[in-house]
Amino acid sequence: MDIKTTNSVMCKDDITVTSIYASTERDPKYITDPSCRFVGELELGEAPGETEDENEIEKYFAFGDTELKVSVKILKTGQVLTKIMDCL
């Protein structure tokens, strides 16, 4: 199963990261919910734009048996970053 989400990131330091969380609930509301846990993060590097609109990204999630493949596409540059995370 693949899932795609789109959002923007802003770079406040030299490095921008997007955090990945998992939940036992189908539709958790907050990452602070008891059912949520931190899985990992994907380093995006320095944000290429000056505004949120210029830093829009698409996240793609591909779920396997015990692994999660996360790909992030930086829309302004077309660069795609990928990380495989073990969810055990």
Residue, then its C-alpha position, 0 to 999 in steps of 0.5 A: m500500500d502506498i500513501k502520499t501526503t503533501n506539506s511544506v517545510m521551513c528551514k530554521d537551521d542549516i538542516t531541515v528534517t521531516s519526522i516519521y511517526a507510527s500509530t496503532e490507531r487508523d487516524p490519530k489526531y496528534i503525535t502526542d497521542p498514547s498510540c503514537r511512537f517516533v519511528g525516525e526522521l529523514e534529513l532533507g538538507e537546506a530548504p531551497g526556498e525562502t517561503e513555505d510555498e517554495n518549500e513544498i514537499e510530497k511524502y510517499f510511504a510504502f508499507g512492507d512487512t516490517e519496513l517502511k519506505v519513505s520518499v520525499k520529493i522537494l517540488k522546487t528542485g525535483q530532488v527525491l530522498t529515500k529512507i527505509m525504516d525498520c518498524l520493529 
